[in-house]
Amino acid sequence: MKQQWVVSVAAVGVCVALAGCTTIGDAPPLRIEPPAVDVDVSLGEPLPAVSLRVVAIDTDVTASAKLSLDDPALGTLAGATFTPDGHRGGAATILVEAEGTSVQVAVAVRIHGVRFAGGVPASASTWLAPGNDVATAHPVEPGDGAVLPPGLGKLEVDFAADDADDVHEVSLTSAYADIHVYAPGARGPRHIELTADEWQVVASTNRGGAAALEVRSTTRGGGAPVHVTSAHLELADVDPSSLVFGGAAADATGALTSTPQLYRYDMPRAAVDPFVVEPADGTGCIGCHIAVSPDGKRIAGAGKATAAGGIVGMIIDTGTRSVTAVADTPPWNTGVYDPGGRLVTSYTATGEFALRDGATAAVIATLALGEPAAGPAISPDGHALAYAAMAAPEANNPAGSALRVRPWNAATATVGPAITVATAAGILAPEFSSDGAWLIYTRSTEPTERGIVGGAVVRADGSAPPVELTTGATDQIPRWASPLGPARAGGRDPEPFAWIVFGSARAVGASPMPGTVKSLWLAAFYPARGALGRPIHLPGQSLALSALHSPYAYP
């Protein structure tokens, strides 16, 4: 691997008073040397430091001057010496105060990274240089228009190229950062990973802004056309939660080879880890239709237990990652925690809801809904209960034909009059947004994820029609993955924004998913204007693991 770097700092002193310095009374004008800080940093190389000199008339007053940086994330000031952070580019201002006068010094930090991987020589940069470009429309992931979370632990780029092309350049560029990776890659889908440092430069520099992704491919040795695929990427300035989801091992054909268990996707590490394993004798099943308590200390799940057989309800202690309570009479199919830590569950064989102790799963009361129902959801303030109303109870069918919302009182286990906010065949898995204003739900032709035909969001007060989500035919149940609130993304003005996560068998770049394997995808959603950003495939997942059911936000 070869790194390249250059440092250039403007070093000519001028009288700042001529450029708009502020002079108070008879205070002398200040001269700052250099008059601006303009730094180029090369990733992986020693950080350049820029020392400022403050002069009043002909007197050096640096020692008594007060200097402050308006964006500490860009670097540090030690006295009059500025040192860039090394991972974040951008513009800032240093305020210099001395002798009754204040002066602003412009700071610009640009970060560059060049890496040659897999034995590709440095001459590849000339083979792939502009001049012989041919624009292409090959698949690339992340794709054009995708919105990325800056707190994600790493970034993977998956793309297609002409069969003859065997050397590639992946670049991510913006005004204050550019990262270039050169790597080999013969026929078939290609895959290049940015290092954690490379991705951190792009993510921290462009948080709330945008970056250009470009993939350049040609034949080793140069002289051949350079095929270019480009994508505009936006970076939000809000991060999604880590996730917990049910998953099962898969073989090379995509066939599942294990019973489900719970896994955790750690967003800052961009990694998948086992979370709660199946019972020791291997005959159980954990990972279906779960609910996470507000404090993240418990997970309630429906699954198969070895002692009882069939579907049972389980309480999992997330600290010990073990099952601490089992409820087999009656069991439940789906459930939700309320803000106080109690649990509301539904059993579709009877269409009944039960209020339970959140730690022991003991039934406290049966709810009088007056109709069969499935898929309970409780608003974050604990005052509303949503569910899918069913025409008749049906075992193992958590779908209904109407999405209803009722006032809810956990202390008395009572509900108020219902309003219908959506009607459709096969409504599944409603969930309130963090502010309680929206419900996300799924439409399916079957009681399971196999028949999903779409997802939607709707206002919880029924004041507007549902907004359809543009998910694919292989997509599973969508869930909220972050709070809903004002956030910039791609330089837009603040507007309601939230992350949505779902499992999908859609192709990753040019790489199809084998068999029935599904993986986790993330998308930015703007409910006020009904817009869903292009989903991204979360990095760090293995094709040897298939995501089952819907992922849930987890602290």
Residue, then its C-alpha position, 0 to 999 in steps of 0.5 A: m500500500k502506498q500513501q501520498w501526501v502534500v502540505s501547503v500553507a500560505a506563509v506571506g504576512v499582510c496587514v489584516a487591517l486592509a482586509g477588514c480587521t476590527t480596530i477598537g479606538d486607537a488600538p493598532p492593527l494586527r498583522i497575522e503571519p500567515p494571513a490564512v491557514d490552508v492545509d492539505v493533509s495526507l491520510g496516514e502521514p504525520l499531521p502538519a502543524v501551522s504556527l501563527r504569528v501575531v504582530a501589532i505594528d512592529t511588535d510580536v504579541t503572539a505570546s499575549a494574544k488569545l486565539s480560539l477556533d470556532d469548529p474544534a472538530l476540525g483540529t486543535l489550537a495549542g497556543a498559536t499553533f493549529t494542528p488538524d484533526g486528520h480525519r475531518g476536512g472543512a472550513a473554520t475561523i480562528l479568532v485572534e484577539a490582541e492589543g484591543t483588536s480582533v482579527q478573523v483568520a480563515v482556516a481550510v483543511r483538505i484531506h487526501g487519501v490514496r491507497f494501492a491494494g492487492g498488488v496494484p502498482a502506483s502506475a494504475s493512477t495513470w492507467l485510470a486517469p481522465g482522458n479516455d473515459v466512457a460513461t457506463a451504467h453498471p450497477v453500483e452499491p451504494g447507488d445514485g441518490a443513496v443517503l448514508p449514515p455518517g456514524l456507520g463503522k465502514l463502507e463497502v462498494d460493490f459494482a459491476a465492470d466490463d469482463a476485460d477490465d481488471v483494475h479499478e479505482v473507487s473514489l469518494t470526493s467532495a470540496y474538502a476530502d478525496i479518497h482514492v482506492y486502486a484495486p484489482g478485480a477480474r470477471g464478475p461482481r467486484h467488491i472494494e472496502l474502504t478502511a475505517d480511516e478512509w470512511q471516517v474522512v468521508a463521513s465526518t467531513n461531509r456529515g449533513g452534506a454530499a460526496a461523489l462516488e466514482v468507479r473507474s475500470t480499465t485493463r491493466g497496463g493502460g491504453a484501453p477505454v476507462h469505463v466510469t460509473s458515477a453516483h451522488l451520495e448524501l450523508a445525513d447528520v443523524d445516525p440510526s440505532s444498532l439493530v437486533f434481528g432473527g437470523a439463521a445460517a445459510d449454505a452456499t446455495g442459500a438454503l437455511t441450515s440452522t434454527p433461528q436465533l437472535y443477532r445484533y447489528d452494531m452500527p458503529r462497528a458495522a458488524v454482526d454478532p450472535f446475541v441470543v443463541e438457541p437452546a443447548d440441545g439445538t431443538g429450540c428457536i429464538g428470534c421470531h416476532i420480538a419486542v424490545s423494552p424501552d431501556g433495552k434490558r429485555i426482549a420479548g420474543a415468540g419462538k419454539a421452546t424445547a420443554a413445551g414444543g410449539i410456539v411459546g412466549m419468552i423473556i430474554d435478559t439482554g445483560t445475560r443474553s439468556v431466557t429468563a421466563v417462558a409463557d406457554t399457556p397462553p403463548w403469544n405471536t407478537g408483542v410490544y412493551d409500553p413505556g412503563g416496561r409492561l408487555v402487551t401481547s397478541y395470540t392470533a388463535t384467539g385474537e386476544f390481547a393480554l397485558r403482562d408483567g414485562a419481566t415474568a410474562a405473567v398475565i395481568a389482564t385480558l384487554a376488551l377490544g371487542e374484535p379479534a386483533a393482532g400486532p399490537a403497537i404502543s405510542p412512545d408516550g403510552h397513551a395510544l394502542a394500535y393494532a391490525a383488526m382481524a375478521a376472525p381469529e386464525a392461528n399463526n396469522p398476525a395480519g388484519s384488514a384494518l389498522r386501528v388506533r385507540p386511546w390506551n391506559a396501561a394502569t387500568a388496562t382499558v382502551g377507548p374508541a377506535i379510529t381506522v387509519a388504514t385499510a388493506a389486505g394483510i396489514l402486519a406489524p404496525e409500529f409508532s414513530s418516536d413522536g407518536a405521529w406516524l405508524i409504519y406497517t406492512r401489507s402482505t398476501e400471506p400471514t408471514e413475510r413470504g407474501i409481502v407486497g409493500g410497506a407504508v406509513v400513515r398518520a396515527d390520527g388518520s388525518a391523511p392517506p397512507v404513504e407507500l414505501t418503494t420497497g422491492a418485491t423481496d423486501q421484508i417488514p420495515r421498521w423505524a431505526s431512529p427517532l423522527g425529527p428535524a435533520r439535514a441530509g444532503g444540504r437540505d433544510p431541516e425537515p422530519f427525517a427518520w431511518i427505516v430498516f428492513g430485510s431484503a433479498r435484493a442484489v447488492g450491486a452486481s451480486p445476487m443474494p443466493g437462494t432465500v438469503k436476506s440481508l439488512w438494508l437501511a433507507a432515509f425516509y421523509p414522511a412529510r413529503g412521502a419520500l424514501g431515499r435509495p436504500i443502502h446495504l449495511p456493510g459487514q454482513s455475511l452471505a452465510l447468514s440470512a436475516l429473518h423477520s424484521p429487525y428492531a432498533y436496539p440501544 
